[in-house]
Amino acid sequence: MFAESLSECRLLASQAREELQGLQEAPQQERAAKSAATFNYLREADDNLKMLQHQAKSAPVAERSKLAQEEQVLLRELQVIKKELEQARRELLLGSEGGSTDRLFLAREDRKRATAVTSTLERGRTQLKMANRSEEHTSELQSLT
């Protein structure tokens, strides 16, 4: 299963690299579409990478170090393509059409940290909404008296 996911991720990486090369050579009117297509390949590769990381974590202990090494090699390869896309977007003045690459290809620990920060912010937002409702309710009661 890990080998299949790894090969699929590498295939997506090569497709993203091909689109990226086409982006730099494409006419101006096709560049935004090529940029979006490259991002979509990278996003799919990121989804596969997440699955790989989960599979590596649940693999037998004897295999984990080998799988972790393969994961790191793939992660570095994907990060290089991501940086090349970001650079091409800057050079060609494309902006982040198609999606932002900031959250792609994070290490397992970085994903956990980002998820924890997001959930903490969501809890804070929920508490703030509740406090605002309570304040509005209190204001209404005071205005009635």
Solvent accessible surface area in square Angstrom, and as a share of the most:
residue,aa,sasa,rsa
1,M,150,0.67
2,F,23,0.10
3,A,72,0.56
4,E,116,0.52
5,S,4,0.03
6,L,15,0.07
7,S,67,0.43
8,E,85,0.38
9,C,0,0.00
10,R,88,0.32
11,L,102,0.51
12,L,13,0.06
13,A,0,0.00
14,S,50,0.32
15,Q,57,0.25
16,A,0,0.00
17,R,78,0.28
18,E,117,0.53
19,E,40,0.18
20,L,5,0.03
21,Q,100,0.45
22,G,20,0.19
23,L,0,0.00
24,Q,90,0.40
25,E,147,0.66
26,A,8,0.06
27,P,68,0.43
28,Q,116,0.51
29,Q,147,0.65
30,E,79,0.35
31,R,49,0.18
32,A,37,0.29
33,A,70,0.54
34,K,58,0.24
35,S,0,0.00
36,A,29,0.22
37,A,32,0.25
38,T,0,0.00
39,F,9,0.04
40,N,60,0.31
41,Y,61,0.23
42,L,0,0.00
43,R,111,0.41
44,E,89,0.40
45,A,0,0.00
46,D,6,0.03
47,D,76,0.39
48,N,16,0.08
49,L,0,0.00
50,K,91,0.38
51,M,79,0.35
52,L,0,0.00
53,Q,6,0.02
54,H,127,0.57
55,Q,30,0.14
56,A,5,0.04
57,K,104,0.44
58,S,82,0.53
59,A,11,0.09
60,P,84,0.53
61,V,117,0.67
62,A,97,0.75
63,E,85,0.38
64,R,104,0.38
65,S,76,0.49
66,K,125,0.53
67,L,16,0.08
68,A,41,0.32
69,Q,123,0.55
70,E,44,0.20
71,E,5,0.02
72,Q,71,0.31
73,V,73,0.42
74,L,0,0.00
75,L,8,0.04
76,R,134,0.49
77,E,60,0.27
78,L,0,0.00
79,Q,56,0.25
80,V,74,0.43
81,I,1,0.00
82,K,26,0.11
83,K,127,0.54
84,E,61,0.27
85,L,0,0.00
86,E,42,0.19
87,Q,77,0.34
88,A,0,0.00
89,R,14,0.05
90,R,152,0.55
91,E,112,0.50
92,L,35,0.17
93,L,158,0.79
94,L,15,0.07
95,G,46,0.45
96,S,69,0.45
97,E,91,0.41
98,G,41,0.40
99,G,23,0.22
100,S,64,0.41
101,T,5,0.03
102,D,105,0.54
103,R,139,0.51
104,L,11,0.05
105,F,1,0.01
106,L,41,0.20
107,A,24,0.19
108,R,68,0.25
109,E,105,0.47
110,D,50,0.26
111,R,36,0.13
112,K,120,0.51
113,R,143,0.52
114,A,24,0.18
115,T,89,0.51
116,A,55,0.43
117,V,82,0.47
118,T,70,0.41
119,S,47,0.30
120,T,72,0.42
121,L,123,0.61
122,E,85,0.38
123,R,143,0.52
124,G,37,0.35
125,R,120,0.44
126,T,63,0.37
127,Q,122,0.54
128,L,111,0.55
129,K,87,0.37
130,M,114,0.51
131,A,58,0.45
132,N,76,0.39
133,R,151,0.55
134,S,66,0.43
135,E,103,0.46
136,E,102,0.46
137,H,108,0.48
138,T,65,0.38
139,S,49,0.32
140,E,107,0.48
141,L,92,0.46
142,Q,129,0.57
143,S,91,0.59
144,L,146,0.73
145,T,148,0.86
